[in-house]
Amino acid sequence: MADDQHKDSYNKSSLESVVVFVVPFPAQGHLNQLLQFSCLISSFGVPVHFIGYKTHIQQAKSRNLQDMQQIHFHEFPTPHFDSPPPIIPNSIMKFPTHLQPSFEASKQLHEPFTNLLHEFSNKVKRIVVIHDPLMSSVVQDFSSIPNAESYAFHCISAFTQFFSFWDAIGRPFPVEGMPKNIPSMEGCFSFEIMNFMAYQYEFMHYRTGDIFNSCRLIEGTYVDLLSKLEMNANKKQWSIGPILQKGSSTRHKSLEWLDKQGQNSVLYISFGSSTTMTDKQIQELAMGLENSKQKFLWVLRDADKGNVFDDETRKARLPEGYQERTEGTGIVVTDWAPQLEILGHTSIGGFMSHCGWNSCMESMTMGVPILAWPMHSEQPWNATLISEILEVGIQVTEQAHQMEFVNSSTIENVVNRLMVSKEGEELRSRAEKLGRQVWQSRDEGGVSQLELSSFMAHLSR
């Protein structure tokens, strides 16, 4: 993001007397964003220590394409936790409850992390802890160390954060331009994860400030609204996104296929690392894509297990003869795919997505409109931001029916709306315009670059 000359403008002696500890939550969408941020900070010459269990750090490393040589990884022994296969969702609950044992195990990092803090506290001028809000209990003891401070790195949108808290505390003040339909939490989270989040948020008041993987061009209104909530009084804020992975030196096979397709002609389909569809829903999606006659690149994978290196995985069943019938029209990828490079390819004209925040940011930055099909967690809020506020996407189904089964004719119709209609052309035009603006925000003098510069200056104060 920043060029070398700009990096040299910081007080290097001050930065060298600062050490940064990064503590991610052990789910792919969270690991990924905090590892990318770690790479960005380390590029300024700041020592960065990335903390976690060996299994989860190896997961993050194996899916990251950037230079990680400057990062110090602290791989604590992974405790035993159950790692069952993804639970096939019913129509109500699609949250990946099979990951809960790994989430609970993350609390055990508290003691080894505290020991690490004390080990460093006498060696450096300042310890800076950057942590996922869902790891607040793990980092809580920084508050007893005089030269330590902490910042929450938010892997979800400011829009989601604001409206979920504002709604939960009784809508304490009016909001101008509020969306018509604020999603309900019903069916989005399991009882267990709600309890886990409530426990973690008890420790959030210790933090000094907040970092958002977002851009003020997209969410400045909601970052400002968050600062008005009592829980955020006197907390510093920086919106430093988009944080993007650099490309790999080797090209994925899907990119070679995309090279042969026309501009904006291919729909990319991926539902992230925490979504599992029933066989019946996969069959309907497959038929809807086939009947639409549109070109597609479909990444078809089950949700990650708690331990992604456990080889036992379910093979999704496509309709008989499907890949033969769609040869030349579409391809199905069943391994890990380089999403940012795919979205950046000129042949991609749309993205059918679960609307995880990382996917939303990547799609918006690359100027690709979204077919929003949220599954669980905060995804319905992101889908509302994309479709109602920014108008760079459309929802696959009405909000009231998002968690329900979607038939092939609905999928066929919405794919054609995006890919071959005047409405789709207008969406693409708006998405491309927003993408150019967000991309330029990372350049010298851009709004996100200025926020990053402010944060780095704060570290070196």
C-alpha positions in Angstrom: 0.0 0.0 0.0 2.6 2.5 1.0 5.8 3.0 -1.1 9.3 2.7 0.4 9.8 6.4 0.5 6.6 6.9 2.5 7.6 4.1 5.0 11.0 5.8 5.6 9.2 8.9 6.8 8.3 7.2 10.1 10.6 7.4 13.1 12.4 4.1 12.6 14.1 4.2 16.0 10.6 4.6 17.6 9.1 1.8 15.5 12.0 -0.5 16.4 11.2 0.0 20.1 7.7 -1.2 19.5 6.6 -4.8 19.2 3.2 -5.9 17.8 1.4 -9.0 18.9 -1.4 -10.1 16.6 -4.0 -12.6 18.0 -6.5 -13.9 15.4 -9.7 -15.9 16.0 -9.3 -19.4 14.6 -11.7 -19.3 11.6 -10.4 -18.8 8.1 -12.1 -15.4 7.4 -10.5 -14.0 10.6 -7.1 -15.7 10.3 -6.8 -14.5 6.7 -7.5 -10.8 7.4 -5.2 -10.6 10.4 -2.4 -12.3 8.6 -2.7 -9.9 5.7 -2.6 -7.0 8.2 0.4 -8.5 9.8 2.2 -8.6 6.5 1.3 -4.9 5.9 2.6 -3.7 9.3 5.8 -5.8 9.0 6.5 -4.1 5.7 7.1 -0.9 7.7 9.9 -2.6 9.6 7.8 -3.2 12.7 8.5 -6.5 14.5 5.2 -8.5 14.3 4.5 -11.6 16.3 1.5 -13.7 15.1 0.0 -15.9 17.9 -2.0 -19.1 17.7 -2.1 -22.8 17.9 0.1 -24.7 15.5 -2.8 -26.1 13.5 -4.4 -22.7 12.9 -1.2 -20.9 12.1 -0.3 -23.6 9.6 -3.8 -23.2 8.1 -3.3 -19.4 7.7 0.1 -19.9 6.2 -1.0 -22.5 3.7 -3.6 -20.2 2.2 -1.6 -17.0 2.2 0.3 -15.9 -0.9 2.3 -13.0 0.6 5.9 -12.8 1.9 5.7 -13.8 5.5 9.5 -13.9 6.2 9.4 -10.8 8.4 6.7 -12.2 10.7 7.6 -14.1 13.9 5.1 -17.0 14.3 4.4 -18.3 17.8 2.9 -21.7 17.2 1.6 -23.0 20.6 0.9 -26.8 20.8 -2.7 -27.4 19.7 -4.8 -28.8 22.5 -7.2 -31.7 21.8 -10.6 -30.5 20.5 -13.2 -32.4 18.5 -13.1 -31.8 14.8 -16.3 -33.3 13.4 -17.3 -32.9 9.7 -19.6 -30.0 8.9 -23.1 -30.5 9.9 -25.5 -30.6 7.0 -27.7 -27.6 7.6 -31.5 -27.6 7.9 -33.6 -24.8 6.6 -33.3 -22.7 9.9 -29.7 -23.0 11.2 -26.8 -22.8 8.8 -24.2 -21.6 11.3 -21.1 -23.9 11.3 -21.7 -25.3 14.8 -19.1 -28.1 14.2 -16.4 -25.4 14.6 -17.5 -24.6 18.2 -15.0 -27.0 19.9 -12.1 -25.2 18.2 -13.5 -21.8 19.2 -13.8 -22.9 22.8 -10.2 -24.3 22.7 -8.9 -20.8 21.7 -9.6 -19.6 25.3 -6.7 -21.7 26.5 -4.3 -19.4 24.7 -4.8 -16.9 27.6 -2.0 -18.2 29.9 0.7 -18.8 27.3 0.0 -15.4 25.7 0.2 -13.7 29.1 3.5 -15.3 29.7 4.7 -14.1 26.3 3.7 -10.5 27.1 5.6 -10.6 30.4 8.6 -12.0 28.6 8.7 -9.0 26.3 7.5 -6.2 28.6 11.0 -5.4 29.9 12.7 -5.5 26.5 10.8 -2.9 24.5 9.4 0.6 25.0 5.8 -0.4 24.0 3.8 -3.6 23.4 0.9 -3.2 21.0 -1.6 -6.0 21.0 -3.9 -6.2 17.9 -6.6 -8.8 18.4 -9.8 -10.1 17.0 -12.7 -9.0 19.3 -13.5 -12.7 19.7 -10.1 -13.2 21.4 -10.6 -10.4 24.0 -10.4 -12.9 26.9 -7.1 -14.2 25.7 -5.4 -10.8 25.6 -7.1 -9.4 28.8 -3.9 -9.3 30.9 -2.2 -6.7 28.7 -4.1 -4.2 30.9 -1.9 -5.1 33.9 1.3 -4.3 31.9 2.2 -0.5 32.1 3.7 -0.3 28.6 1.1 -2.4 26.8 -2.0 -1.3 24.8 -4.5 -3.1 22.7 -6.6 -2.5 19.5 -9.5 -4.6 18.3 -9.2 -5.5 14.6 -12.7 -6.0 13.3 -13.2 -8.6 10.6 -16.8 -7.6 10.0 -18.3 -4.5 8.5 -18.9 -1.3 10.5 -22.4 -1.3 9.1 -23.1 -4.7 10.7 -21.4 -3.8 13.9 -23.3 -0.5 14.3 -26.8 -1.8 13.5 -26.5 -5.0 15.5 -25.4 -3.0 18.7 -27.7 -0.1 18.1 -30.6 -2.4 17.7 -29.6 -4.5 20.7 -29.4 -1.5 23.1 -32.9 -0.2 22.1 -32.1 2.2 19.2 -30.9 5.1 21.4 -30.9 7.7 18.6 -32.4 8.1 15.1 -30.3 7.2 12.1 -30.7 9.1 8.9 -30.8 6.9 5.7 -31.5 3.7 7.7 -32.2 0.7 5.5 -35.9 -0.3 5.2 -35.2 -3.8 6.6 -32.6 -4.4 9.2 -31.9 -8.2 9.3 -32.9 -10.2 12.4 -30.4 -12.3 14.3 -32.9 -15.2 14.3 -31.3 -18.2 12.6 -28.0 -16.5 12.0 -26.1 -17.6 15.1 -26.1 -20.7 17.3 -26.9 -20.4 21.0 -23.3 -21.5 21.8 -21.6 -18.8 19.7 -23.9 -16.1 21.1 -22.7 -17.1 24.6 -19.1 -17.2 23.4 -19.4 -13.7 21.9 -21.1 -12.3 25.0 -18.2 -13.6 27.2 -15.6 -12.1 24.9 -17.3 -8.7 24.8 -17.0 -8.4 28.6 -13.3 -7.7 28.0 -13.6 -5.3 25.1 -13.7 -2.1 27.3 -10.0 -2.5 28.0 -9.0 -1.7 24.5 -7.5 1.6 23.3 -9.1 1.7 19.9 -10.5 -0.1 16.8 -9.2 -0.9 13.4 -11.6 -1.7 10.6 -10.8 -3.7 7.4 -12.9 -1.2 5.5 -12.7 2.0 3.6 -14.4 5.3 4.6 -15.6 5.6 1.0 -17.8 2.6 1.7 -18.6 2.8 5.4 -17.5 6.2 6.8 -21.0 6.9 7.9 -21.2 3.8 10.0 -17.7 4.2 11.5 -18.7 7.6 12.6 -22.0 6.3 14.0 -20.1 3.6 16.0 -18.1 6.3 17.7 -21.4 7.8 19.0 -22.2 4.6 21.0 -21.4 4.8 24.7 -19.3 1.6 24.6 -16.9 3.3 22.1 -16.5 6.6 23.9 -12.9 7.9 23.7 -11.7 5.0 21.6 -9.5 5.8 18.6 -10.5 4.5 15.2 -8.8 3.7 11.9 -10.3 2.4 8.7 -7.4 1.0 6.8 -9.0 -1.4 4.2 -9.0 -2.9 1.8 -6.2 -5.2 2.9 -5.5 -7.4 -0.1 -3.4 -10.4 -0.7 -0.7 -10.2 -3.4 -0.9 -12.7 -6.3 0.9 -16.0 -6.4 3.9 -16.6 -8.7 2.1 -19.7 -10.1 -1.2 -19.4 -11.8 -4.2 -21.5 -10.7 -5.8 -23.7 -13.4 -9.0 -21.7 -13.2 -7.3 -18.6 -14.4 -6.1 -20.3 -17.6 -9.8 -21.2 -18.3 -10.8 -17.6 -17.6 -8.2 -16.4 -20.1 -10.3 -18.0 -22.9 -13.6 -16.3 -21.9 -15.1 -13.0 -23.0 -15.0 -9.9 -20.9 -17.6 -9.8 -18.0 -19.0 -13.1 -19.3 -18.4 -15.4 -16.3 -20.2 -15.7 -13.0 -18.0 -16.7 -10.1 -19.7 -18.7 -7.4 -18.1 -19.3 -4.0 -19.6 -19.5 -0.5 -16.5 -19.2 1.6 -14.9 -21.5 4.2 -17.8 -21.8 6.6 -20.8 -22.8 4.5 -22.1 -26.3 3.8 -25.0 -26.9 1.5 -27.3 -29.9 1.4 -27.0 -32.2 -1.6 -30.5 -31.1 -2.6 -29.5 -27.4 -2.6 -26.3 -28.2 -4.6 -28.4 -30.0 -7.2 -30.8 -27.0 -7.5 -27.9 -24.6 -7.8 -26.3 -26.8 -10.4 -29.5 -26.9 -12.5 -30.1 -23.2 -12.1 -26.6 -22.4 -13.5 -27.0 -24.9 -16.3 -30.5 -23.6 -17.3 -29.3 -20.0 -17.3 -26.9 -20.8 -20.1 -24.4 -18.4 -18.6 -20.7 -19.2 -18.2 -19.6 -19.9 -14.6 -16.7 -20.8 -12.4 -18.0 -22.6 -9.3 -15.8 -23.3 -6.2 -17.7 -26.1 -4.6 -16.3 -27.0 -1.1 -17.7 -27.9 2.3 -17.1 -25.7 5.3 -13.7 -26.1 6.9 -13.3 -28.5 9.8 -11.8 -27.3 13.1 -8.6 -29.0 11.9 -8.4 -28.4 8.2 -5.6 -31.0 7.9 -7.9 -33.8 8.9 -8.3 -35.4 5.4 -11.8 -36.8 5.9 -14.0 -34.6 3.6 -17.4 -35.0 2.0 -17.6 -35.1 -1.8 -20.5 -33.0 -3.0 -22.7 -34.7 -5.5 -23.4 -32.9 -8.8 -26.2 -34.1 -11.1 -25.2 -37.1 -13.2 -23.3 -36.1 -16.3 -23.3 -32.5 -15.2 -19.7 -31.7 -15.9 -19.9 -33.3 -19.3 -23.0 -31.3 -20.2 -21.5 -28.0 -19.0 -18.1 -28.5 -20.5 -17.1 -25.3 -22.3 -19.7 -23.3 -20.4 -18.6 -23.8 -16.8 -16.0 -25.4 -14.5 -16.3 -26.7 -11.0 -13.3 -26.3 -8.7 -13.2 -28.4 -5.6 -9.9 -27.3 -4.1 -8.7 -23.9 -2.6 -8.9 -21.2 -5.3 -7.2 -17.7 -5.4 -10.4 -15.6 -5.0 -8.8 -12.2 -5.4 -7.0 -13.1 -8.6 -10.3 -14.6 -9.9 -12.3 -11.5 -9.1 -9.6 -9.4 -10.7 -9.8 -11.2 -14.0 -11.4 -9.3 -16.9 -13.8 -12.2 -17.8 -15.6 -12.1 -14.4 -18.9 -10.2 -14.6 -20.5 -11.1 -11.3 -20.0 -12.9 -8.0 -22.6 -15.2 -6.3 -21.4 -14.9 -2.7 -22.4 -15.7 0.9 -21.4 -12.1 1.7 -18.7 -12.8 4.2 -16.9 -9.5 4.8 -13.6 -10.5 3.2 -15.4 -11.6 0.1 -17.5 -8.4 0.0 -14.4 -6.2 0.3 -12.5 -8.1 -2.4 -15.5 -8.0 -4.7 -16.1 -4.3 -4.2 -12.4 -3.4 -4.6 -12.2 -5.4 -7.9 -15.4 -3.7 -9.1 -17.5 -6.9 -9.4 -21.2 -6.8 -8.6 -22.6 -9.4 -6.1 -25.4 -11.9 -6.2 -26.0 -11.9 -2.4 -26.9 -15.3 -0.9 -26.2 -14.9 2.9 -26.1 -18.1 4.9 -25.4 -17.2 8.6 -23.5 -14.9 11.1 -23.4 -11.3 10.0 -23.8 -12.1 6.3 -27.4 -10.8 6.0 -26.3 -7.4 7.2 -23.5 -7.3 4.6 -26.0 -8.3 1.9 -28.2 -5.4 2.9 -25.3 -3.0 2.7 -24.3 -4.3 -0.7 -27.8 -4.3 -2.2 -29.8 -1.5 -0.4 -27.1 1.1 0.5 -24.3 0.8 -2.0 -26.5 -0.7 -4.8 -23.7 -2.8 -6.2 -25.5 -6.1 -5.9 -28.9 -7.9 -5.7 -30.2 -10.5 -3.3 -30.9 -14.0 -4.5 -34.1 -14.1 -2.5 -36.0 -11.6 -0.4 -34.6 -11.0 3.1 -37.5 -12.9 4.8 -36.6 -16.0 2.8 -32.8 -15.9 2.9 -32.4 -19.0 5.1 -34.8 -21.1 3.1 -34.3 -23.6 0.3 -33.8 -21.8 -3.1 -35.1 -23.6 -6.2 -33.4 -23.8 -9.6 -35.8 -21.4 -11.4 -35.1 -18.6 -8.8 -31.4 -19.2 -9.3 -31.7 -19.2 -13.1 -33.7 -15.9 -13.1 -31.4 -14.0 -10.7 -28.3 -15.2 -12.6 -29.7 -13.8 -15.9 -30.8 -10.6 -14.1 -27.2 -10.0 -13.2 -25.4 -11.3 -16.3 -27.5 -10.4 -19.3 -30.0 -7.6 -18.4 -29.9 -3.8 -18.4 -30.2 -3.9 -14.6 -27.1 -6.1 -14.5 -25.2 -3.7 -16.8 -26.1 -0.8 -14.4 -25.0 -2.8 -11.4 -21.7 -3.6 -13.1 -21.2 0.0 -14.0 -21.8 1.2 -10.4 -19.6 -1.6 -9.0 -16.7 -0.7 -11.4 -16.9 2.9 -10.4 -16.9 2.0 -6.7 -14.0 -0.4 -7.3 -11.9 2.4 -8.9 -12.5 4.7 -6.0 -11.7 2.1 -3.4 -8.6 1.0 -5.2 -7.4 4.6 -5.4 -8.0 5.1 -1.7 -4.9 3.0 -1.2 -2.7 5.3 -3.2 -0.6 8.1 -1.7 -3.0 10.8 -0.4 -6.0 8.4 -0.6 -8.4 8.2 2.4 -7.3 4.6 3.4 -3.6 5.4 2.9 -4.0 8.5 5.2 -5.7 6.3 7.8 -2.9 3.7 7.7 -0.4 6.5 7.9 -2.2 7.9 11.0 -2.1 4.4 12.6 1.6 3.9 11.9 2.4 7.4 13.2 0.4 6.5 16.4 2.5 3.4 16.8 5.8 5.3 16.5 4.7 8.3 18.7 
